[in-house]
Amino acid sequence: MHSASFQSNGSQRGVSLIESLVAIVVMSLGILGILGVQMRTLADTQTSVRRAQAVRLIEDLSERLSVNPNALNNINSYPTAFGATPTAPSKNCATATCSNSELAAYDLSQWKQSVINTLPASDAAVFLAGAETDANNRRQLGIMISWRENERDTAGTYTNAINAGVDGGTVTCPANRTCHLQYISVSARCAPYFADTNVQFFCAATTRKT
């Protein structure tokens, strides 16, 4: 009788141990699943933040174009390819007087450096809108900003080719990078001229309004 009771108790203790191990394994899998979801959420949030930064950088360039009174006439001074370093003028246009073309070169140089400082392993390309074929009637610039989303993302989960043939294939998103593409309008800014009794407005374009 005593021997049978001892064997029964030992068997029960073994079952309890197995149940505990199974519970630990299930709980561990649940914790790993929660951590995986949190990591994915953090990665998605980081992607959204960086894309918002790219949008703000494009807005910054658009604001610089608006400040330059002759940006429209100098629209051909802004295109720059990925990997290209714009040549800035020898003087600082923030404190010195610059011509319209010098201001365009200065703004582009400062802006591209700002892109590099803001996003990881980033670069930017500025190009003329391919749909505007009339060289005398161009009004838009295309801007593509690229950055590295995740150093360990070898599967390309957080990268996109966005548009591998923008404007006839002249602009492409670099390999293993995330890109944001946006077009901005370059508008002429008019300034009043008080040479005589009739105020005249001279714009960045070649037209004149009275």
C-alpha positions, 0 to 999 in steps of 0.5 A: 500500500505504501509503495503504490502511494509513493509511485502515485505521488511521484508521477503527479510531481512529474506531470506538474513539472511538465505543465510548468515547463509548457506554461513557461514556453507558452509565456515566452512565445507570447512575450517574444510575439509582443516584442516583435509587434513593438519593434515593428511598430517602432520601425513603422513610426521611425519610417513615418518620422523620416518621411515627414522630415523629407517633406519638411526639407522639400518645403524648405527648398520651396521657401528658398525659391520663394525668397529668391526674386529671380528663381524662375529665370534661374530654374536651370541652376537648381537641378542636381543629381544624386552624389553631386556636390553643388558648388557654392559661391565664394561668399556667404549670401546670408550676410553678403550681397549675391546675384540671383545665380549666386543665391541659387547656388548658395541655397542649393548647397546649403539645402543639400547639406541640410538633407545630409545632416537630417536623414541617415545616409541621405542624398537628394536629386533635383530635376526639371519636370519632364512633362514640361518640354518647352524650355521657356515655359518651365514652372516645376522642379522634381525633388527626390530625397533618399535615405537608408531606413534600416542598416539590418534590413537586408530583405528590403522591407523598409525600402522602396523603388518609388518610381524607377523611371521618373521622367523617362528613367532619368531619375531613379531611387538608389538601391536599398534606399527609401525615397520620397518624391515631390514636385514643387512649383517655381513662381515669379515674384514681382517687385514694384518700381517707382520710377514715375507716377505710374507704379510698374511691377517687374517680375522674374519672368520677361513680362511686365505689368503696369 
